Amino acid sequence: QLQLVESGGQLVQAGGSLRLSCTASGRTFRSYAMVWFRQAPGKERELVAGISSGGSTYYAASVKGRFTISRDNAKNTLYLQMSSLKPEDTAVYYCAAKVGAGWSTNVRSYDYWGQGTQVTVSS
């Protein structure tokens, strides 16, 4: 069992920055691959960024160069540093985890999900 809680979402102006956090409790955090998904109204949930248990990272093309995913295993926390934000980044952002080293684009692969945090980017 793993509990995930996101925080940090808020209203921000285009071009601004924001850091999202996902704090885990329950089982050993270091054993999981961790990802950030996002979902905007009328759109499918999409994988934004992922980080394996070993620290390798993935970024969607739409955010590469602007977002940075990281994890602090000692604090059981996952981060998403978001810079140069665009109105198109507006969405509910979800933290998710699955057993194993690697990430997956398949939402069904993930065993645990946070409740989501709203990010709104104004133009």
N, C-alpha and C positions, 0 to 999 in steps of 0.2 A: 504494500500500500504506500502510495506517495501522494501527498497533498501539495498543490501548487497554487500560489496566490500572486497575481500580477498587481503592479502599482506603477504610478508615474504618468498615466495618460491624462491629457488636459488639452485645452485650446491653446494653439500656438500660431503665430504668424508665419506665412510662407517665408522660407529662407532661414527660419529659426532652428533651434536644436532642442532635443528632448531625450531623456534617458528613461527607459522602461526597466523595471526590475521584476523578477519572478523568484520568489522565495519558496523553497521546498522543505517539507518536513515529512518524516516517516522513515523511509528506508535510505540507504546510503546513496547520496546524490551522485557521487562519482561513477556509479555503475550504469548511468543512463546517458543516452544521446538526448540532447535538448534542442528544441527548435522554437522559433516564433512563427506563427501563422497570423494572417490578418483576413478580415472579411468586411467588405463594404456592402451597403444596401444594394440588393439586386445582383451581386457578384458572388462567384464561388470563393470558398475559402482557399487562400493561396499560401504556399510556403514562402516566407520572407528570408529567413536565415536559419542556419543550423550549426550546431557544434557537436562533434563526437565526444565520447568519453576521453579520448586521447587528445582533444583540442583542435582537430582539423575542422575547418569552417566551410560553409556554403552560403552563397548569397544569390538571390534572384537577380536577374539582369536589371530589373527596374530600380533596385536599391543599391547595387554594387557601387562602391566608391563613396556612398553617402551614409550607409549604416554599418555598424560594427557590432558583432555578437561576441560575447565573452562570458566566461563562467569563473566563479570563485568557489571552488569546492569546499574550502575551509568554512565559508559562510553559507553554504548551500544555496547560492544565489546565481541566477542567470541574468544577464544584462543585454539590453539592446540600445546602443548609443545611436541616435538618429540625428543627422545633420542635413542642412540644405533641404529642409522639408518642403514638400509640394502639396497643393490641395489634393492631388491624386493619392497621397498617402493617408488620407482620412479613412479610418476604419476602426473596427474593434480588433485589438491585438490580443492574441492568445498565446500563452506559453504551453508547451506540450512536451511529454517525455515518453520514451520507450526503452525497453530493455535492449541492451546491445550497444556496440560501439558507434555505429553509423546512423545517419539521418535517413529519412525517406520522404518523398513527396506525397505518399499515400496517407491521407488522414486516418485511415482505418488501421494503420500500423502503430498508432500511438495509444498507449495504455492509460495515460493520465493527462488531464487538461485543467488549466486554470479557468477562472470565471470570465476572463477578458477584461481589458481596460480600454476605454475610448480615447482615441487620438483624433483631434479635429484640427485641420490646418486651414486657416483662413487666407484668402487671396488679397 
